[in-house]
Amino acid sequence: MTGSFPAVRPRRLRSTPALRRLVAETRIDPAQLILPLFVRDDVVDPVPITSMPGVVQHTVDTLKAAVNEAADLGVGGVMLFGVPSDEVKDGVGSAATDPEGVLNAATRAVAAEVGDAIVVQTDLCLDEFTDHGHCGVLAPDGSVDNDATLGRYRDMAVEQARAGSQLLGLSGMMDGQVAAVRAALDNEGFQDVAILAYAAKYASAFYGPFREAVGSTLKGDRKTYQLDPANRREGLREALLDVDEGADVVMVKPAMSYLDLVADVSAAVPVPTWAYQVSGEYAMIEAAAANGWIDRDRAILESVLGIRRAGAEAVLTYWAVELAERLRKEGRA
């Protein structure tokens, strides 16, 4: 204090919108946003996902329109998820390695449409394609067989690379999956296809709406392979292992309840750290806003800023296009 006045007044830098913008420590650029998209093989029109207002299961034609819109707004990437019909699901997820299966066919279409303008990414996991809904092949006792699953992941990786995916999102949480996929890609001449390791993926309640989005048939849970929400150190260990195995990017999933992990991982690894703002995070904000309990636009921006502030260099979010459009209108992009 000098006399009766404080000598330090941090409020000066908050006094106008222009000053606040000038001194902002964390920013969002559309190129740091990745849009998850769902494509379904047995529909002629988009199917709304009731638990995720504004999100749909696309046809290939509407998917192409969606990726063009994202590319035009400068969004950094799209992550594609296939939704096969129940008729093609089986115990080993055969449709995942069918060149004409929903995800591989859609990837070819998207790569041809916008492959030079946006990073085309694909989810590499079996859960959408298996009749039991687990992320891997089951052993006779009903447990997920880690090493048998790696063989399926290798084959999936090669098919997705052939279809034009530029970055494979390994989300199954099998031990050794990054090394197995990297070797398969390299052996087939796909040395330039990158790997995004869902390194710290937790067994979370916040995936609930996603189960509807991909038509999941899961019975039970995935606690034997996804991480325990109680464990922080284990998440960092998984990320470091994936980097050692050759991951080009690592990811924390979900984002909101795991910002400590985002900070830990981003400080520890020499590769980019991303985070996934998952379906439950999206649904909660949309539901609260629909009831008039929160300011929707402010909550969306604040939630993504928080993920970026924790250390994520890119964010997978269902609001990627909406945010990119808003940033452009406000002159921030």
ZICORCOR-V750425 format. One line per field, one symbol per residue. phi: phi as a letter, one per 40 degrees, with the letter a starting at -180 (. if undefined). Layout:
phi=???
//
This chain:
phi=.bgbbccbbdcdcbcbdcccccbdcbbbbdccbbccbbbbcbbbbdbccccbdgbbcccccccccccccccccgccabbcbcbccdcbcacbgdccbcdccdcccccccccccbdcbaccbbcbacccbcccgccacccdcgcccdcccdcccdccdcccccchccabccbcgccgccccccccccccgbccccbbcccbbccbcccdcccccbgcbcbgabccbcccdcbcccccdcccccccchccabbbaccdcbcccdcdcccbbcbcbbabccdccccccccccccgcbcdccccccccdccccchccabcaccdccccccccccgcb
//
